[in-house]
Amino acid sequence: MAKRDFYDVLGVNKDADGSAIKSAYRKLAMKYHPDRNPDDKAADDKFREAAEAYDVLKDDQKRAAYDQFGHAAFDGQGGGGGGFSGFGGGGGFSDIFDDMFSEFMGGGRRGRRGQQSRKGADLRYDLEVTLEQAFDGDTQKISIPVPATCDTCAGSGAAKGSKPVTCNACGGHGKVRAQQGFFSVERTCPTCQGQGETISKPCGSCGGQGRVQKNKSLNVNIPKGVDTGTRIRLSGEGEAGLRGGPAGDLYIFINVKDHSLFSREGNNLFMTMPVPMVKAILGGSVDIPSLDGKMARITIDSGTQSGHRLRLRGKGMPGLQGRGRGDMYVDIHVETPINLSSRQKELLKEFDNAGKNQNPESDSFVRRIKKMFGES
């Protein structure tokens, strides 16, 4: 069954801000939460659907990917080049739920959280490649600015010789509780940002964040057959985790540049080839280039017209993961000569006067015009 549009799921417009998205999700989560709808599969499905939609739309990078590619931005596509997979990552429904509220009707988790590591955010990098690179595959070196683990404090955020202390505001739970009607609602502690601990002596290099901005150089393997919109996932090459948490992933979005000779549709290539009028009349052969670096010879039949299409099997783009080859299509455009000499014009007049029934389409067109006006 096809997934519903995430904006429709939450009941918000596509230009809704983060506050409106969060508010819409809160209402749906409270309405369909399993604690309020025990043994109700339909409510459980709606709760999960809303959580999935909120997980994407609350994150600017994921939301941008969804707005551009729809649900396809998160569909796995199998390996190669560091792995093709859906955009994003994170902790799933439980992280979303914890971000909003973690207790309904007296339930929920308890106990000290202690210092919590947190996975770093996934990052996006747009990489432009030529059609030749997409055909042959390539390795591209890129440099990206990313928050990386601080070497001074090894990601703890605390100055040397000190360590984090229990947060006084939440008692180390990472959340503070408030009563709303008959609901007991927990929210992330604003003092420690959910960590359960605070740093009294922050690291001088990172200011207590455990991360510093660095330029990272990476080699990106571009598989044969990539197309605009292809996503390459580099696991663990995204933003460093908070306070020693695991790094996020880096997603490379491919954009294939336009080519001077070829256009592309899927794995098929298309080219328009001008053919001199005389060669189109008499026929002959023409050599044309292909992306594999070899010349391909095609035969022009006598009397070839503009718009005639030739097909060269297996001369198109390779499929991802070696899945076959597309074809090349050559569209013929018969070129009328210009800047003729007087002698050439005379020869053409002699040619025109000497023959009959050599232009069947033109003759048929003239007959239809005469018939339209009642002429014989």
C-alpha positions as CSV (number, residue, x, y, z in Angstrom):
1,M,0.0,0.0,0.0
2,A,1.4,3.4,-1.0
3,K,2.5,5.7,1.8
4,R,0.5,8.9,2.3
5,D,2.1,12.3,1.9
6,F,3.8,13.2,5.2
7,Y,2.2,16.7,5.1
8,D,-1.3,15.2,4.7
9,V,-0.5,12.7,7.6
10,L,0.1,15.6,10.0
11,G,-2.6,17.8,8.4
12,V,-0.2,20.8,7.7
13,N,0.6,22.8,4.7
14,K,3.9,22.3,2.9
15,D,5.1,25.7,4.0
16,A,4.3,25.0,7.7
17,D,7.1,26.0,10.1
18,G,8.6,23.7,12.7
19,S,6.3,24.9,15.5
20,A,3.2,24.1,13.5
21,I,4.6,20.7,12.6
22,K,5.4,19.9,16.2
23,S,2.0,21.0,17.4
24,A,0.2,18.9,14.8
25,Y,2.2,15.8,15.7
26,R,1.6,16.4,19.4
27,K,-2.2,16.3,18.9
28,L,-2.1,13.2,16.8
29,A,0.3,11.4,19.2
30,M,-1.9,12.1,22.2
31,K,-5.0,11.0,20.2
32,Y,-3.6,7.7,18.9
33,H,-1.1,6.8,21.6
34,P,-1.3,3.0,22.5
35,D,-1.9,3.8,26.2
36,R,-5.1,5.5,25.3
37,N,-6.1,3.0,22.6
38,P,-5.2,-0.5,23.9
39,D,-5.5,-3.3,21.4
40,D,-6.6,-0.9,18.6
41,K,-4.4,-1.7,15.6
42,A,-5.8,1.1,13.5
43,A,-4.9,3.7,16.2
44,D,-1.4,2.1,16.5
45,D,-0.9,2.4,12.8
46,K,-1.9,6.0,12.8
47,F,0.4,6.7,15.7
48,R,3.4,5.1,13.9
49,E,2.5,6.9,10.6
50,A,2.4,10.3,12.4
51,A,5.7,9.5,14.1
52,E,7.4,8.6,10.9
53,A,6.1,11.8,9.2
54,Y,7.3,13.9,12.1
55,D,10.7,12.3,12.1
56,V,11.3,13.5,8.6
57,L,9.6,16.9,8.6
58,K,11.1,18.1,11.9
59,D,14.6,17.7,10.4
60,D,15.6,20.4,7.9
61,Q,17.9,18.1,5.8
62,K,15.5,15.2,5.7
63,R,12.6,17.6,4.9
64,A,14.5,19.1,2.0
65,A,15.2,15.7,0.6
66,Y,11.6,14.7,1.0
67,D,10.3,17.9,-0.7
68,Q,12.6,17.1,-3.6
69,F,12.3,13.4,-4.0
70,G,9.3,12.3,-1.9
71,H,9.3,8.9,-0.3
72,A,12.0,7.8,-2.8
73,A,14.5,9.8,-0.8
74,F,14.3,7.2,2.0
75,D,14.0,4.0,0.0
76,G,17.1,1.7,0.2
77,Q,18.7,0.9,-3.2
78,G,21.4,-1.6,-2.3
79,G,25.2,-1.4,-2.1
80,G,28.0,0.2,-4.1
81,G,30.1,3.3,-3.5
82,G,29.8,3.1,0.3
83,G,26.2,1.9,0.1
84,F,23.1,3.3,-1.5
85,S,20.3,3.8,1.1
86,G,17.6,6.0,2.3
87,F,18.4,9.5,3.4
88,G,18.7,10.0,7.2
89,G,19.1,7.9,10.2
90,G,18.4,8.4,13.9
91,G,16.6,6.6,16.6
92,G,13.2,5.9,15.2
93,F,9.8,6.2,17.0
94,S,11.2,6.2,20.5
95,D,13.5,9.2,19.9
96,I,10.6,11.1,18.4
97,F,8.4,10.3,21.4
98,D,11.1,11.1,23.9
99,D,11.6,14.5,22.2
100,M,8.0,15.4,22.8
101,F,6.9,13.6,26.0
102,S,7.7,10.3,27.5
103,E,4.9,9.6,29.9
104,F,1.2,9.1,29.5
105,M,-1.2,8.5,32.3
106,G,1.5,7.8,34.9
107,G,3.6,5.5,32.7
108,G,7.1,6.2,31.4
109,R,10.8,5.6,32.1
110,R,12.5,6.5,35.3
111,G,16.0,6.6,36.7
112,R,19.1,8.6,36.2
113,R,20.2,9.1,32.7
114,G,23.8,10.0,33.4
115,Q,25.8,11.6,30.7
116,Q,24.2,10.6,27.4
117,S,26.0,10.3,24.1
118,R,24.0,11.3,21.1
119,K,24.4,10.3,17.5
120,G,25.6,13.1,15.2
121,A,23.4,14.4,12.5
122,D,23.4,13.1,8.9
123,L,24.9,15.5,6.4
124,R,24.3,16.1,2.7
125,Y,26.8,17.0,0.0
126,D,25.8,17.8,-3.6
127,L,28.4,16.4,-6.1
128,E,28.4,17.3,-9.8
129,V,29.9,14.9,-12.3
130,T,30.2,14.7,-16.1
131,L,28.3,12.2,-18.2
132,E,31.6,10.6,-19.0
133,Q,32.3,10.1,-15.3
134,A,28.8,8.6,-14.9
135,F,29.5,6.3,-17.8
136,D,33.0,5.0,-16.7
137,G,32.7,5.5,-12.9
138,D,35.3,7.6,-11.1
139,T,36.8,8.5,-7.7
140,Q,36.2,12.1,-6.6
141,K,38.0,13.8,-3.7
142,I,35.8,16.2,-1.8
143,S,36.5,18.5,1.2
144,I,33.6,19.2,3.6
145,P,33.4,21.2,6.8
146,V,32.0,19.0,9.6
147,P,31.7,19.1,13.4
148,A,34.3,16.5,14.4
149,T,35.2,15.1,17.8
150,C,37.4,17.4,19.8
151,D,40.9,16.0,20.3
152,T,41.5,18.0,23.5
153,C,38.7,16.5,25.5
154,A,38.2,13.3,23.4
155,G,34.5,14.4,22.9
156,S,33.6,14.7,26.6
157,G,33.3,18.5,26.6
158,A,35.0,18.8,30.0
159,A,38.4,20.5,30.6
160,K,41.3,18.3,31.4
161,G,41.2,17.1,35.1
162,S,37.4,17.8,35.4
163,K,34.3,15.8,34.6
164,P,30.6,16.5,34.2
165,V,28.4,16.8,37.3
166,T,24.8,15.8,37.9
167,C,22.3,18.4,36.7
168,N,20.6,20.1,39.6
169,A,17.5,21.0,37.6
170,C,16.5,17.4,36.7
171,G,18.5,15.4,39.2
172,G,20.3,13.6,36.4
173,H,17.1,12.3,34.7
174,G,17.6,14.6,31.6
175,K,13.9,15.4,31.8
176,V,11.7,17.6,33.9
177,R,8.1,16.7,34.6
178,A,4.9,18.8,34.4
179,Q,1.3,18.0,35.1
180,Q,-1.2,18.8,32.4
181,G,-4.7,17.7,33.4
182,F,-4.7,14.0,34.1
183,F,-1.5,13.6,32.0
184,S,2.0,13.6,33.5
185,V,4.2,15.0,30.8
186,E,8.0,14.9,30.7
187,R,10.0,17.4,28.7
188,T,13.7,17.6,27.9
189,C,15.6,19.5,30.7
190,P,16.4,23.0,29.4
191,T,19.4,23.2,31.7
192,C,21.4,20.2,30.6
193,Q,19.6,19.7,27.2
194,G,18.6,16.2,28.2
195,Q,22.2,15.0,29.1
196,G,21.5,14.6,32.8
197,E,24.8,16.2,33.6
198,T,26.3,19.7,33.2
199,I,29.9,20.7,32.7
200,S,31.3,23.1,35.3
201,K,34.7,23.5,33.6
202,P,34.1,23.3,29.8
203,C,36.9,22.3,27.5
204,G,38.7,25.4,26.1
205,S,39.0,24.1,22.6
206,C,35.3,23.2,22.0
207,G,33.5,25.2,24.7
208,G,32.0,22.1,26.3
209,Q,30.4,20.8,23.1
210,G,32.8,17.9,22.6
211,R,33.0,18.9,18.9
212,V,34.9,21.3,16.8
213,Q,34.5,22.4,13.2
214,K,37.1,20.7,10.8
215,N,37.5,20.3,7.1
216,K,37.4,16.6,6.2
217,S,38.8,15.2,2.9
218,L,37.1,12.1,1.5
219,N,37.4,10.0,-1.6
220,V,34.0,9.3,-3.1
221,N,33.6,6.2,-5.3
222,I,31.2,7.0,-8.1
223,P,29.8,3.8,-9.5
224,K,29.1,3.3,-13.2
225,G,25.6,4.3,-14.3
226,V,24.8,6.9,-11.7
227,D,22.2,9.5,-12.6
228,T,21.0,12.8,-11.3
229,G,19.3,12.0,-7.9
230,T,21.4,9.0,-7.1
231,R,22.4,8.9,-3.4
232,I,25.6,7.5,-2.1
233,R,25.8,6.9,1.7
234,L,29.1,7.1,3.5
235,S,28.5,5.5,6.9
236,G,30.0,7.4,9.9
237,E,31.3,10.3,7.8
238,G,28.6,12.8,9.0
239,E,28.5,15.0,12.0
240,A,30.4,13.7,15.1
241,G,28.2,12.5,17.9
242,L,27.7,14.7,21.0
243,R,29.9,13.8,23.9
244,G,31.4,10.7,22.3
245,G,28.3,9.5,20.5
246,P,28.5,7.8,17.1
247,A,28.9,9.9,14.0
248,G,26.1,10.4,11.6
249,D,26.3,9.5,7.9
250,L,27.2,11.5,4.9
251,Y,24.8,11.4,1.9
252,I,26.3,12.3,-1.5
253,F,23.6,13.5,-3.9
254,I,24.7,13.1,-7.5
255,N,23.9,15.7,-10.3
256,V,25.1,14.7,-13.8
257,K,25.9,17.8,-15.9
258,D,24.4,18.3,-19.4
259,H,26.5,17.0,-22.3
260,S,27.3,18.9,-25.5
261,L,26.3,15.9,-27.7
262,F,24.1,13.5,-25.8
263,S,21.0,13.8,-23.8
264,R,19.9,11.0,-21.4
265,E,16.7,9.2,-20.5
266,G,17.3,6.5,-18.0
267,N,20.1,4.3,-19.5
268,N,19.4,5.4,-23.0
269,L,21.4,8.1,-24.9
270,F,20.0,10.4,-27.6
271,M,21.9,12.4,-30.2
272,T,20.8,14.6,-33.1
273,M,23.2,14.2,-36.1
274,P,23.2,16.7,-39.0
275,V,23.6,15.0,-42.4
276,P,24.5,16.9,-45.6
277,M,21.7,16.9,-48.1
278,V,23.7,15.1,-50.8
279,K,24.6,12.3,-48.4
280,A,21.0,11.9,-47.4
281,I,20.0,11.7,-51.0
282,L,22.7,9.3,-52.2
283,G,23.3,7.4,-48.9
284,G,26.6,6.5,-47.3
285,S,28.2,5.8,-43.9
286,V,29.0,8.2,-41.1
287,D,31.2,7.7,-38.0
288,I,29.8,9.0,-34.7
289,P,31.4,9.0,-31.2
290,S,30.2,7.0,-28.3
291,L,30.9,7.4,-24.6
292,D,33.1,4.2,-24.5
293,G,35.7,6.1,-26.4
294,K,35.2,4.3,-29.7
295,M,33.7,5.4,-33.0
296,A,30.5,3.8,-34.2
297,R,29.7,3.6,-37.9
298,I,26.1,4.0,-39.0
299,T,24.7,3.6,-42.5
300,I,22.6,6.4,-44.1
301,D,20.2,4.8,-46.6
302,S,19.5,6.6,-49.9
303,G,16.6,9.0,-49.5
304,T,16.9,9.3,-45.7
305,Q,14.6,12.1,-44.3
306,S,14.9,14.4,-41.3
307,G,13.4,12.9,-38.2
308,H,14.5,9.3,-39.1
309,R,15.8,7.6,-36.0
310,L,18.6,5.0,-35.8
311,R,19.1,2.7,-32.9
312,L,22.5,1.4,-31.7
313,R,21.9,-1.4,-29.3
314,G,24.1,-1.6,-26.2
315,K,25.7,1.8,-26.8
316,G,23.9,3.6,-24.0
317,M,24.7,4.0,-20.3
318,P,25.6,1.1,-18.1
319,G,23.0,0.2,-15.5
320,L,23.9,0.5,-11.8
321,Q,25.5,-2.6,-10.3
322,G,26.2,-3.9,-13.8
323,R,22.5,-4.3,-14.8
324,G,22.9,-4.3,-18.5
325,R,23.4,-1.4,-21.0
326,G,21.0,1.0,-22.5
327,D,20.9,1.9,-26.2
328,M,21.9,5.0,-28.2
329,Y,19.4,6.6,-30.5
330,V,20.6,8.9,-33.4
331,D,18.0,11.3,-34.8
332,I,18.8,12.4,-38.4
333,H,18.6,16.0,-39.3
334,V,19.1,16.6,-43.1
335,E,20.9,19.9,-43.5
336,T,20.1,22.2,-46.4
337,P,23.3,23.7,-47.9
338,I,23.8,27.5,-47.8
339,N,26.0,30.0,-49.5
340,L,25.8,28.2,-52.9
341,S,27.7,29.4,-55.9
342,S,26.0,30.3,-59.1
343,R,27.1,27.0,-60.7
344,Q,25.7,25.0,-57.8
345,K,22.4,26.8,-58.1
346,E,22.3,26.1,-61.8
347,L,23.0,22.4,-61.2
348,L,20.2,22.2,-58.7
349,K,17.8,23.8,-61.1
350,E,18.7,21.3,-63.8
351,F,18.2,18.5,-61.2
352,D,14.8,19.9,-60.2
353,N,13.6,20.2,-63.9
354,A,14.9,16.8,-64.9
355,G,13.0,14.7,-62.5
356,K,9.4,13.8,-61.6
357,N,7.9,12.0,-58.6
358,Q,11.1,12.5,-56.6
359,N,9.4,14.3,-53.7
360,P,6.4,12.2,-52.9
361,E,5.5,13.9,-49.7
362,S,5.6,17.4,-51.3
363,D,3.6,16.2,-54.3
364,S,1.0,14.6,-52.0
365,F,0.8,17.8,-49.9
366,V,0.1,19.9,-53.1
367,R,-2.6,17.5,-54.2
368,R,-4.4,17.7,-50.9
369,I,-4.3,21.5,-51.1
370,K,-5.8,21.5,-54.6
371,K,-8.5,19.0,-53.5
372,M,-9.3,21.3,-50.6
373,F,-10.1,24.2,-53.0
374,G,-11.9,21.9,-55.5
375,E,-9.1,21.9,-58.1
376,S,-8.3,18.9,-60.1
